[in-house]
Amino acid sequence: MAKAKVLTVIRDISPEGSDRSDVADSASRGPDVVNAESVPVRPAVSVLMLRDGAEGLEVFIQHRVSTMDFAAGVVVFPGGRVDPIDAQTASTITVADPIVHTSAWSRSTIAEEAEGWRVLLAAAVREVEEETGAVLDPAGLVPWANWVTPLGRPKRFDTYFYTIAAPELDAAQHQTTEAHTSEWRSVSGILADEAAGRLKLMRPTFVLLRQLSSFASVVEALGAERTIDPVRPEFPSIRGS
């Protein structure tokens, strides 16, 4: 039986550049670079591990240390940059229906690479294990969103977000010095703490949690029909609205 959803009033998000989520990473961001076009856009992955809880949908989060040169002091999902090793291990990745992945990312940059979706899955499995100790089955990873960092930032990423049902991963915890705390939290609780100023969420994190807050269970969330429109910086006024 699905858990009862906890109703939470969630604040509206302002246009790009005027919302507090846009400056959540200000401690590590620094000034915008002068030659913005020279900053490479690197592919990255991030995984929203989900489970059902007493207060509704729960997600595994990490609290980044304040000394990082990216995403300092903010709440993040496990993940990171795609590395060369992921291209080498991609051939070992198997899923029931590759079309699910090629179709989901058809509007994204990764579609330009024939087996790019396998590289992303390899990166997602590797990054989550390195950061949390949890070993994911790539077949359970569901494409969810694609965000590209705006121009002007000193680091830019083309980030591919996945969701996965992970009720058995109670022992997951941060394994690196990039995070000082990790925990399972209800989506509604995270958003409530952000609204009260107790947590800092960057725009993609906030928007994705808002989306998840509309689902009462993991089954409902992962079963929802979804078309992924990449959120790119050429449309700054509506990014993630």
CYANA upper distance limits for C-alpha pairs under 8 A (distance plus 0.5 A):
  2 ALA  CA    216 ALA  CA      7.43
  2 ALA  CA    217 SER  CA      6.39
  3 LYS  CA     52 ASP  CA      7.44
  3 LYS  CA     53 GLY  CA      7.81
  3 LYS  CA     54 ALA  CA      7.65
  3 LYS  CA     55 GLU  CA      8.42
  3 LYS  CA     56 GLY  CA      6.45
  3 LYS  CA    216 ALA  CA      6.86
  3 LYS  CA    217 SER  CA      6.75
  4 ALA  CA     55 GLU  CA      8.15
  4 ALA  CA     56 GLY  CA      6.81
  4 ALA  CA    216 ALA  CA      6.79
  5 LYS  CA     55 GLU  CA      7.49
  5 LYS  CA     56 GLY  CA      5.55
  5 LYS  CA     57 LEU  CA      8.15
  5 LYS  CA    215 PHE  CA      7.86
  5 LYS  CA    216 ALA  CA      5.18
  5 LYS  CA    217 SER  CA      8.19
  6 VAL  CA     55 GLU  CA      6.45
  6 VAL  CA     56 GLY  CA      6.43
  6 VAL  CA    188 SER  CA      7.57
  7 LEU  CA    188 SER  CA      8.28
  8 THR  CA    188 SER  CA      6.68
  8 THR  CA    192 ALA  CA      8.15
 10 ILE  CA    191 LEU  CA      7.50
 10 ILE  CA    192 ALA  CA      8.11
 10 ILE  CA    195 ALA  CA      8.30
 10 ILE  CA    210 ARG  CA      7.89
 11 ARG  CA    195 ALA  CA      7.60
 13 ILE  CA     19 ASP  CA      6.83
 13 ILE  CA    241 SER  CA      6.86
 14 SER  CA     18 SER  CA      6.37
 14 SER  CA     19 ASP  CA      5.39
 14 SER  CA    241 SER  CA      7.81
 15 PRO  CA     19 ASP  CA      7.02
 15 PRO  CA    236 PRO  CA      8.13
 15 PRO  CA    237 SER  CA      5.71
 15 PRO  CA    238 ILE  CA      6.47
 15 PRO  CA    239 ARG  CA      7.60
 15 PRO  CA    241 SER  CA      7.36
 16 GLU  CA     22 ASP  CA      7.40
 16 GLU  CA    236 PRO  CA      6.09
 16 GLU  CA    237 SER  CA      5.81
 16 GLU  CA    238 ILE  CA      7.20
 16 GLU  CA    239 ARG  CA      6.60
 17 GLY  CA     22 ASP  CA      6.28
 17 GLY  CA     23 VAL  CA      8.45
 18 SER  CA     22 ASP  CA      7.53
 19 ASP  CA     23 VAL  CA      7.99
 20 ARG  CA     24 ALA  CA      6.79
 21 SER  CA    200 LYS  CA      7.66
 21 SER  CA    201 LEU  CA      6.19
 21 SER  CA    202 MET  CA      5.09
 21 SER  CA    203 ARG  CA      5.36
 21 SER  CA    206 PHE  CA      7.83
 22 ASP  CA    202 MET  CA      6.58
 22 ASP  CA    203 ARG  CA      6.36
 23 VAL  CA    202 MET  CA      7.96
 24 ALA  CA     71 ALA  CA      8.49
 24 ALA  CA     74 VAL  CA      7.29
 24 ALA  CA    200 LYS  CA      6.11
 24 ALA  CA    201 LEU  CA      6.59
 24 ALA  CA    202 MET  CA      5.98
 25 ASP  CA     29 ARG  CA      6.41
 25 ASP  CA     70 PHE  CA      7.76
 25 ASP  CA     71 ALA  CA      5.68
 25 ASP  CA     72 ALA  CA      6.38
 25 ASP  CA     73 GLY  CA      7.78
 25 ASP  CA     74 VAL  CA      7.30
 25 ASP  CA    202 MET  CA      7.31
 26 SER  CA     30 GLY  CA      7.10
 27 ALA  CA     66 SER  CA      8.09
 27 ALA  CA     72 ALA  CA      6.88
 27 ALA  CA     73 GLY  CA      8.38
 28 SER  CA     66 SER  CA      8.46
 28 SER  CA     67 THR  CA      8.07
 28 SER  CA     68 MET  CA      7.10
 28 SER  CA     69 ASP  CA      5.51
 28 SER  CA     70 PHE  CA      6.06
 28 SER  CA     71 ALA  CA      7.10
 28 SER  CA     72 ALA  CA      6.06
 29 ARG  CA     69 ASP  CA      7.67
 29 ARG  CA     70 PHE  CA      7.12
 29 ARG  CA     71 ALA  CA      8.32
 29 ARG  CA    153 ARG  CA      7.60
 29 ARG  CA    154 PRO  CA      7.58
 30 GLY  CA    154 PRO  CA      8.23
 31 PRO  CA    153 ARG  CA      8.25
 32 ASP  CA     36 ALA  CA      8.27
 32 ASP  CA    152 GLY  CA      5.19
 32 ASP  CA    153 ARG  CA      5.76
 32 ASP  CA    154 PRO  CA      7.03
 33 VAL  CA    152 GLY  CA      5.76
 33 VAL  CA    153 ARG  CA      6.75
 33 VAL  CA    154 PRO  CA      6.38
 34 VAL  CA    152 GLY  CA      7.78
 35 ASN  CA     39 VAL  CA      8.08
 35 ASN  CA    152 GLY  CA      8.21
 36 ALA  CA    151 LEU  CA      6.25
 36 ALA  CA    152 GLY  CA      5.27
 36 ALA  CA    153 ARG  CA      7.76
 36 ALA  CA    154 PRO  CA      8.48
 37 GLU  CA    151 LEU  CA      7.77
 37 GLU  CA    152 GLY  CA      8.49
 39 VAL  CA    153 ARG  CA      8.44
 39 VAL  CA    154 PRO  CA      7.23
 39 VAL  CA    155 LYS  CA      7.29
 39 VAL  CA    156 ARG  CA      7.38
 40 PRO  CA    155 LYS  CA      8.13
 40 PRO  CA    156 ARG  CA      7.02
 41 VAL  CA    148 VAL  CA      8.47
 41 VAL  CA    149 THR  CA      8.38
 41 VAL  CA    155 LYS  CA      8.14
 41 VAL  CA    156 ARG  CA      5.36
 41 VAL  CA    157 PHE  CA      5.50
 41 VAL  CA    158 ASP  CA      6.62
 42 ARG  CA     81 ARG  CA      7.50
 42 ARG  CA     82 VAL  CA      8.15
 42 ARG  CA    156 ARG  CA      6.89
 42 ARG  CA    157 PHE  CA      5.21
 42 ARG  CA    158 ASP  CA      6.29
 43 PRO  CA     81 ARG  CA      6.58
 43 PRO  CA     82 VAL  CA      6.17
 43 PRO  CA    157 PHE  CA      6.20
 43 PRO  CA    158 ASP  CA      5.15
 43 PRO  CA    159 THR  CA      6.37
 43 PRO  CA    160 TYR  CA      8.23
 44 ALA  CA     79 GLY  CA      7.93
 44 ALA  CA     80 GLY  CA      5.91
 44 ALA  CA     81 ARG  CA      4.57
 44 ALA  CA     82 VAL  CA      5.52
 44 ALA  CA    120 LEU  CA      8.27
 44 ALA  CA    123 ALA  CA      8.46
 44 ALA  CA    157 PHE  CA      6.70
 44 ALA  CA    158 ASP  CA      6.40
 44 ALA  CA    159 THR  CA      5.03
 44 ALA  CA    160 TYR  CA      6.71
 45 VAL  CA     79 GLY  CA      5.85
 45 VAL  CA     80 GLY  CA      6.06
 45 VAL  CA     81 ARG  CA      6.90
 45 VAL  CA     82 VAL  CA      7.40
 45 VAL  CA    120 LEU  CA      7.21
 45 VAL  CA    123 ALA  CA      7.32
 45 VAL  CA    124 ALA  CA      6.30
 45 VAL  CA    159 THR  CA      5.72
 45 VAL  CA    160 TYR  CA      5.23
 45 VAL  CA    161 PHE  CA      6.33
 45 VAL  CA    162 TYR  CA      8.22
 46 SER  CA     77 PHE  CA      6.58
 46 SER  CA     78 PRO  CA      6.18
 46 SER  CA     79 GLY  CA      4.59
 46 SER  CA     80 GLY  CA      6.94
 46 SER  CA    124 ALA  CA      7.24
 46 SER  CA    159 THR  CA      7.45
 46 SER  CA    160 TYR  CA      6.75
 46 SER  CA    161 PHE  CA      5.31
 46 SER  CA    162 TYR  CA      6.85
 47 VAL  CA     77 PHE  CA      6.49
 47 VAL  CA     78 PRO  CA      6.16
 47 VAL  CA     79 GLY  CA      6.58
 47 VAL  CA    124 ALA  CA      7.32
 47 VAL  CA    128 VAL  CA      7.97
 47 VAL  CA    161 PHE  CA      6.23
 47 VAL  CA    162 TYR  CA      5.32
 47 VAL  CA    163 THR  CA      6.25
 47 VAL  CA    164 ILE  CA      7.89
 48 LEU  CA     59 VAL  CA      6.85
 48 LEU  CA     60 PHE  CA      7.29
 48 LEU  CA     77 PHE  CA      6.47
 48 LEU  CA     78 PRO  CA      7.87
 48 LEU  CA    161 PHE  CA      7.85
 48 LEU  CA    162 TYR  CA      6.51
 48 LEU  CA    163 THR  CA      5.13
 48 LEU  CA    164 ILE  CA      6.92
 49 MET  CA     59 VAL  CA      6.05
 49 MET  CA     60 PHE  CA      6.09
 49 MET  CA    163 THR  CA      6.41
 49 MET  CA    164 ILE  CA      5.64
 49 MET  CA    165 ALA  CA      6.62
 49 MET  CA    166 ALA  CA      6.11
 50 LEU  CA     57 LEU  CA      7.50
 50 LEU  CA     58 GLU  CA      6.15
 50 LEU  CA     59 VAL  CA      5.16
 50 LEU  CA     60 PHE  CA      7.27
 50 LEU  CA    163 THR  CA      7.49
 50 LEU  CA    164 ILE  CA      6.46
 50 LEU  CA    165 ALA  CA      5.49
 50 LEU  CA    166 ALA  CA      5.93
 50 LEU  CA    167 PRO  CA      7.48
 50 LEU  CA    218 VAL  CA      6.97
 51 ARG  CA     57 LEU  CA      6.61
 51 ARG  CA     58 GLU  CA      5.75
 51 ARG  CA     59 VAL  CA      7.02
 51 ARG  CA    165 ALA  CA      6.46
 51 ARG  CA    166 ALA  CA      6.19
 51 ARG  CA    167 PRO  CA      5.34
 51 ARG  CA    217 SER  CA      8.28
 51 ARG  CA    218 VAL  CA      6.52
 52 ASP  CA     56 GLY  CA      6.41
 52 ASP  CA     57 LEU  CA      5.35
 52 ASP  CA     58 GLU  CA      6.29
 52 ASP  CA    167 PRO  CA      7.76
 52 ASP  CA    217 SER  CA      6.39
 52 ASP  CA    218 VAL  CA      6.65
 53 GLY  CA     57 LEU  CA      6.33
 53 GLY  CA     58 GLU  CA      6.39
 53 GLY  CA    186 SER  CA      7.61
 55 GLU  CA    186 SER  CA      6.71
 55 GLU  CA    188 SER  CA      8.24
 56 GLY  CA    186 SER  CA      6.87
 56 GLY  CA    187 VAL  CA      8.03
 56 GLY  CA    188 SER  CA      8.21
 56 GLY  CA    216 ALA  CA      6.59
 56 GLY  CA    217 SER  CA      7.16
 57 LEU  CA    186 SER  CA      6.19
 57 LEU  CA    187 VAL  CA      6.47
 57 LEU  CA    188 SER  CA      8.44
 57 LEU  CA    212 LEU  CA      8.29
 57 LEU  CA    213 SER  CA      7.99
 57 LEU  CA    215 PHE  CA      7.88
 57 LEU  CA    216 ALA  CA      6.84
 57 LEU  CA    217 SER  CA      6.07
 57 LEU  CA    218 VAL  CA      7.06
 58 GLU  CA    184 TRP  CA      6.79
 58 GLU  CA    185 ARG  CA      5.75
 58 GLU  CA    186 SER  CA      4.52
 58 GLU  CA    187 VAL  CA      5.98
 59 VAL  CA    184 TRP  CA      6.07
 59 VAL  CA    185 ARG  CA      6.18
 59 VAL  CA    186 SER  CA      6.78
 59 VAL  CA    187 VAL  CA      6.92
 60 PHE  CA     77 PHE  CA      7.29
 60 PHE  CA    182 SER  CA      7.83
 60 PHE  CA    183 GLU  CA      6.24
 60 PHE  CA    184 TRP  CA      4.92
 60 PHE  CA    185 ARG  CA      6.94
 61 ILE  CA     75 VAL  CA      6.99
 61 ILE  CA     76 VAL  CA      6.25
 61 ILE  CA     77 PHE  CA      5.54
 61 ILE  CA     78 PRO  CA      7.56
 61 ILE  CA    182 SER  CA      6.18
 61 ILE  CA    183 GLU  CA      6.16
 61 ILE  CA    184 TRP  CA      6.81
 61 ILE  CA    185 ARG  CA      7.76
 62 GLN  CA     75 VAL  CA      6.18
 62 GLN  CA     76 VAL  CA      5.84
 62 GLN  CA     77 PHE  CA      6.58
 62 GLN  CA     78 PRO  CA      7.44
 62 GLN  CA    174 HIS  CA      7.47
 62 GLN  CA    179 ALA  CA      6.57
 62 GLN  CA    180 HIS  CA      8.23
 62 GLN  CA    181 THR  CA      6.43
 62 GLN  CA    182 SER  CA      4.75
 62 GLN  CA    183 GLU  CA      7.11
 63 HIS  CA     73 GLY  CA      7.11
 63 HIS  CA     74 VAL  CA      6.38
 63 HIS  CA     75 VAL  CA      5.18
 63 HIS  CA     76 VAL  CA      6.97
 63 HIS  CA    179 ALA  CA      5.81
 63 HIS  CA    180 HIS  CA      6.52
 63 HIS  CA    181 THR  CA      5.74
 63 HIS  CA    182 SER  CA      6.53
 64 ARG  CA     68 MET  CA      8.01
 64 ARG  CA     71 ALA  CA      7.42
 64 ARG  CA     72 ALA  CA      6.25
 64 ARG  CA     73 GLY  CA      5.35
 64 ARG  CA     74 VAL  CA      5.95
 64 ARG  CA     75 VAL  CA      6.73
 64 ARG  CA     76 VAL  CA      7.62
 64 ARG  CA    178 GLU  CA      6.26
 64 ARG  CA    179 ALA  CA      4.66
 64 ARG  CA    180 HIS  CA      6.68
 64 ARG  CA    181 THR  CA      8.02
 65 VAL  CA     72 ALA  CA      6.30
 65 VAL  CA     73 GLY  CA      5.56
 65 VAL  CA     74 VAL  CA      8.28
 65 VAL  CA    177 THR  CA      8.26
 65 VAL  CA    178 GLU  CA      6.38
 65 VAL  CA    179 ALA  CA      5.71
 65 VAL  CA    180 HIS  CA      6.20
 66 SER  CA     72 ALA  CA      5.00
 66 SER  CA     73 GLY  CA      4.74
 66 SER  CA     74 VAL  CA      8.42
 67 THR  CA     72 ALA  CA      6.54
 67 THR  CA     73 GLY  CA      8.14
 68 MET  CA     72 ALA  CA      5.34
 68 MET  CA     73 GLY  CA      8.30
 68 MET  CA    178 GLU  CA      7.45
 70 PHE  CA    155 LYS  CA      8.25
 71 ALA  CA     76 VAL  CA      8.46
 73 GLY  CA    200 LYS  CA      7.90
 74 VAL  CA    199 LEU  CA      7.60
 74 VAL  CA    200 LYS  CA      5.50
 74 VAL  CA    201 LEU  CA      6.28
 74 VAL  CA    202 MET  CA      7.75
 75 VAL  CA    199 LEU  CA      7.54
 75 VAL  CA    200 LYS  CA      6.68
 75 VAL  CA    201 LEU  CA      6.13
 75 VAL  CA    202 MET  CA      8.34
 75 VAL  CA    205 THR  CA      8.43
 76 VAL  CA    201 LEU  CA      8.02
 76 VAL  CA    205 THR  CA      7.40
 77 PHE  CA    205 THR  CA      8.44
 78 PRO  CA    127 GLU  CA      7.58
 78 PRO  CA    128 VAL  CA      6.18
 78 PRO  CA    131 GLU  CA      6.96
 78 PRO  CA    132 THR  CA      7.91
 79 GLY  CA    124 ALA  CA      6.99
 79 GLY  CA    127 GLU  CA      5.74
 79 GLY  CA    128 VAL  CA      6.50
 79 GLY  CA    131 GLU  CA      8.02
 80 GLY  CA    124 ALA  CA      8.49
 80 GLY  CA    127 GLU  CA      6.69
 81 ARG  CA    123 ALA  CA      8.23
 81 ARG  CA    157 PHE  CA      8.48
 82 VAL  CA     86 ASP  CA      7.17
 82 VAL  CA    119 VAL  CA      8.33
 82 VAL  CA    120 LEU  CA      7.55
 82 VAL  CA    123 ALA  CA      6.04
 83 ASP  CA     87 ALA  CA      8.08
 83 ASP  CA    123 ALA  CA      7.65
 84 PRO  CA     88 GLN  CA      7.44
 85 ILE  CA     89 THR  CA      6.88
 86 ASP  CA     90 ALA  CA      6.30
 86 ASP  CA    119 VAL  CA      5.94
 86 ASP  CA    120 LEU  CA      8.05
 86 ASP  CA    122 ALA  CA      5.84
 86 ASP  CA    123 ALA  CA      5.88
 86 ASP  CA    126 ARG  CA      8.46
 87 ALA  CA     91 SER  CA      8.37
 87 ALA  CA    119 VAL  CA      5.76
 87 ALA  CA    122 ALA  CA      8.20
 89 THR  CA     93 ILE  CA      7.95
 89 THR  CA    119 VAL  CA      8.14
 89 THR  CA    122 ALA  CA      6.98
 90 ALA  CA    118 ARG  CA      5.62
 90 ALA  CA    119 VAL  CA      5.42
 90 ALA  CA    121 LEU  CA      7.98
 90 ALA  CA    122 ALA  CA      5.92
 91 SER  CA    118 ARG  CA      7.70
 93 ILE  CA    118 ARG  CA      6.73
 93 ILE  CA    121 LEU  CA      7.74
 93 ILE  CA    122 ALA  CA      7.17
 93 ILE  CA    138 PRO  CA      7.42
 94 THR  CA    138 PRO  CA      7.79
 94 THR  CA    139 ALA  CA      7.25
 95 VAL  CA    138 PRO  CA      7.43
 95 VAL  CA    139 ALA  CA      5.16
 96 ALA  CA    139 ALA  CA      7.28
 97 ASP  CA    101 HIS  CA      8.28
 98 PRO  CA    102 THR  CA      6.86
 99 ILE  CA    103 SER  CA      6.11
100 VAL  CA    104 ALA  CA      6.56
101 HIS  CA    105 TRP  CA      6.73
101 HIS  CA    117 TRP  CA      6.85
101 HIS  CA    143 PRO  CA      7.23
102 THR  CA    106 SER  CA      6.33
102 THR  CA    111 ALA  CA      7.46
102 THR  CA    117 TRP  CA      7.13
104 ALA  CA    143 PRO  CA      6.90
104 ALA  CA    227 THR  CA      7.21
104 ALA  CA    228 ILE  CA      6.54
105 TRP  CA    109 THR  CA      8.35
105 TRP  CA    110 ILE  CA      7.35
105 TRP  CA    111 ALA  CA      6.57
105 TRP  CA    117 TRP  CA      8.29
105 TRP  CA    143 PRO  CA      8.32
105 TRP  CA    228 ILE  CA      7.49
106 SER  CA    110 ILE  CA      8.41
106 SER  CA    111 ALA  CA      5.85
107 ARG  CA    111 ALA  CA      7.44
107 ARG  CA    228 ILE  CA      8.12
107 ARG  CA    229 ASP  CA      7.22
107 ARG  CA    230 PRO  CA      7.32
108 SER  CA    146 ASN  CA      7.80
108 SER  CA    229 ASP  CA      8.36
108 SER  CA    230 PRO  CA      6.60
110 ILE  CA    116 GLY  CA      6.03
110 ILE  CA    117 TRP  CA      7.39
111 ALA  CA    116 GLY  CA      7.19
111 ALA  CA    117 TRP  CA      8.15
112 GLU  CA    116 GLY  CA      8.15
113 GLU  CA    117 TRP  CA      8.49
115 GLU  CA    119 VAL  CA      7.29
116 GLY  CA    120 LEU  CA      6.89
117 TRP  CA    121 LEU  CA      6.89
118 ARG  CA    122 ALA  CA      6.67
119 VAL  CA    123 ALA  CA      6.66
120 LEU  CA    124 ALA  CA      6.63
120 LEU  CA    160 TYR  CA      8.22
121 LEU  CA    125 VAL  CA      6.74
121 LEU  CA    138 PRO  CA      6.64
121 LEU  CA    141 LEU  CA      8.18
122 ALA  CA    126 ARG  CA      6.69
122 ALA  CA    138 PRO  CA      8.13
123 ALA  CA    127 GLU  CA      6.39
124 ALA  CA    128 VAL  CA      6.61
125 VAL  CA    129 GLU  CA      6.76
125 VAL  CA    135 VAL  CA      7.25
125 VAL  CA    136 LEU  CA      6.21
125 VAL  CA    137 ASP  CA      8.00
125 VAL  CA    138 PRO  CA      7.12
126 ARG  CA    130 GLU  CA      6.63
127 GLU  CA    131 GLU  CA      6.51
128 VAL  CA    132 THR  CA      6.14
128 VAL  CA    133 GLY  CA      7.42
128 VAL  CA    134 ALA  CA      6.79
128 VAL  CA    135 VAL  CA      7.64
128 VAL  CA    136 LEU  CA      8.07
129 GLU  CA    133 GLY  CA      4.93
129 GLU  CA    134 ALA  CA      5.35
129 GLU  CA    135 VAL  CA      5.85
129 GLU  CA    136 LEU  CA      8.07
130 GLU  CA    175 GLN  CA      7.22
130 GLU  CA    176 THR  CA      8.21
131 GLU  CA    173 GLN  CA      8.23
131 GLU  CA    174 HIS  CA      6.00
131 GLU  CA    175 GLN  CA      5.49
131 GLU  CA    176 THR  CA      6.46
132 THR  CA    172 ALA  CA      5.74
132 THR  CA    173 GLN  CA      5.27
132 THR  CA    174 HIS  CA      5.12
132 THR  CA    175 GLN  CA      5.83
133 GLY  CA    172 ALA  CA      6.48
133 GLY  CA    173 GLN  CA      7.31
133 GLY  CA    174 HIS  CA      8.02
133 GLY  CA    175 GLN  CA      7.14
134 ALA  CA    169 LEU  CA      7.17
134 ALA  CA    171 ALA  CA      8.34
134 ALA  CA    172 ALA  CA      6.12
136 LEU  CA    140 GLY  CA      8.16
137 ASP  CA    141 LEU  CA      7.85
140 GLY  CA    164 ILE  CA      6.25
140 GLY  CA    165 ALA  CA      7.63
141 LEU  CA    162 TYR  CA      6.41
141 LEU  CA    163 THR  CA      6.33
141 LEU  CA    164 ILE  CA      5.47
142 VAL  CA    162 TYR  CA      5.73
142 VAL  CA    163 THR  CA      5.64
142 VAL  CA    164 ILE  CA      6.59
142 VAL  CA    222 LEU  CA      7.67
143 PRO  CA    160 TYR  CA      8.10
143 PRO  CA    161 PHE  CA      6.83
143 PRO  CA    162 TYR  CA      5.11
143 PRO  CA    163 THR  CA      7.10
144 TRP  CA    160 TYR  CA      8.20
144 TRP  CA    161 PHE  CA      5.92
144 TRP  CA    162 TYR  CA      5.49
144 TRP  CA    163 THR  CA      6.77
144 TRP  CA    226 ARG  CA      8.07
144 TRP  CA    228 ILE  CA      7.32
145 ALA  CA    160 TYR  CA      6.54
145 ALA  CA    161 PHE  CA      5.50
145 ALA  CA    162 TYR  CA      7.53
145 ALA  CA    228 ILE  CA      6.23
145 ALA  CA    229 ASP  CA      7.92
145 ALA  CA    230 PRO  CA      7.44
146 ASN  CA    158 ASP  CA      7.62
146 ASN  CA    159 THR  CA      6.11
146 ASN  CA    160 TYR  CA      5.16
146 ASN  CA    161 PHE  CA      6.55
146 ASN  CA    228 ILE  CA      7.55
146 ASN  CA    229 ASP  CA      7.68
146 ASN  CA    230 PRO  CA      5.30
146 ASN  CA    231 VAL  CA      6.68
147 TRP  CA    157 PHE  CA      8.41
147 TRP  CA    158 ASP  CA      6.46
147 TRP  CA    159 THR  CA      5.79
147 TRP  CA    160 TYR  CA      7.28
147 TRP  CA    204 PRO  CA      7.61
147 TRP  CA    230 PRO  CA      6.30
147 TRP  CA    231 VAL  CA      5.21
147 TRP  CA    232 ARG  CA      6.74
148 VAL  CA    156 ARG  CA      7.72
148 VAL  CA    157 PHE  CA      6.19
148 VAL  CA    158 ASP  CA      4.93
148 VAL  CA    159 THR  CA      6.65
148 VAL  CA    230 PRO  CA      7.99
148 VAL  CA    231 VAL  CA      6.63
148 VAL  CA    232 ARG  CA      5.57
148 VAL  CA    233 PRO  CA      7.11
149 THR  CA    153 ARG  CA      7.93
149 THR  CA    155 LYS  CA      8.44
149 THR  CA    156 ARG  CA      5.49
149 THR  CA    157 PHE  CA      5.92
149 THR  CA    158 ASP  CA      7.18
149 THR  CA    232 ARG  CA      7.73
149 THR  CA    233 PRO  CA      7.15
150 PRO  CA    156 ARG  CA      7.67
150 PRO  CA    232 ARG  CA      7.62
150 PRO  CA    233 PRO  CA      5.03
150 PRO  CA    234 GLU  CA      8.39
150 PRO  CA    236 PRO  CA      8.25
151 LEU  CA    156 ARG  CA      8.16
151 LEU  CA    233 PRO  CA      7.12
163 THR  CA    222 LEU  CA      7.88
164 ILE  CA    222 LEU  CA      8.14
165 ALA  CA    218 VAL  CA      6.98
165 ALA  CA    222 LEU  CA      8.44
173 GLN  CA    181 THR  CA      8.49
173 GLN  CA    182 SER  CA      6.14
173 GLN  CA    183 GLU  CA      7.45
174 HIS  CA    179 ALA  CA      6.93
174 HIS  CA    180 HIS  CA      8.15
174 HIS  CA    181 THR  CA      7.28
174 HIS  CA    182 SER  CA      6.15
185 ARG  CA    189 GLY  CA      7.12
185 ARG  CA    190 ILE  CA      7.13
186 SER  CA    190 ILE  CA      6.86
187 VAL  CA    191 LEU  CA      6.84
187 VAL  CA    209 LEU  CA      6.79
187 VAL  CA    212 LEU  CA      7.75
187 VAL  CA    213 SER  CA      6.68
188 SER  CA    192 ALA  CA      6.58
188 SER  CA    213 SER  CA      7.01
189 GLY  CA    193 ASP  CA      6.69
190 ILE  CA    194 GLU  CA      6.70
190 ILE  CA    199 LEU  CA      8.00
191 LEU  CA    195 ALA  CA      6.65
191 LEU  CA    206 PHE  CA      8.12
191 LEU  CA    209 LEU  CA      7.91
191 LEU  CA    210 ARG  CA      8.21
192 ALA  CA    196 ALA  CA      6.78
193 ASP  CA    197 GLY  CA      6.68
193 ASP  CA    198 ARG  CA      5.55
193 ASP  CA    199 LEU  CA      6.11
194 GLU  CA    198 ARG  CA      6.19
194 GLU  CA    199 LEU  CA      5.14
194 GLU  CA    200 LYS  CA      6.50
194 GLU  CA    201 LEU  CA      7.44
201 LEU  CA    205 THR  CA      6.34
201 LEU  CA    206 PHE  CA      6.12
202 MET  CA    206 PHE  CA      6.67
203 ARG  CA    207 VAL  CA      6.55
203 ARG  CA    240 GLY  CA      7.72
204 PRO  CA    208 LEU  CA      6.54
204 PRO  CA    240 GLY  CA      7.51
205 THR  CA    209 LEU  CA      6.67
206 PHE  CA    210 ARG  CA      6.69
207 VAL  CA    211 GLN  CA      6.83
207 VAL  CA    240 GLY  CA      6.65
207 VAL  CA    241 SER  CA      8.17
208 LEU  CA    212 LEU  CA      6.79
209 LEU  CA    213 SER  CA      6.60
210 ARG  CA    214 SER  CA      7.71
211 GLN  CA    215 PHE  CA      8.41
212 LEU  CA    221 ALA  CA      7.43
215 PHE  CA    220 GLU  CA      6.58
215 PHE  CA    221 ALA  CA      6.04
216 ALA  CA    220 GLU  CA      7.10
216 ALA  CA    221 ALA  CA      8.10
217 SER  CA    221 ALA  CA      6.78
218 VAL  CA    222 LEU  CA      6.56
219 VAL  CA    223 GLY  CA      6.33
220 GLU  CA    224 ALA  CA      6.71
231 VAL  CA    235 PHE  CA      8.43
231 VAL  CA    239 ARG  CA      6.56
231 VAL  CA    240 GLY  CA      7.36
232 ARG  CA    236 PRO  CA      8.19
232 ARG  CA    239 ARG  CA      7.69
233 PRO  CA    239 ARG  CA      7.83
235 PHE  CA    239 ARG  CA      6.78
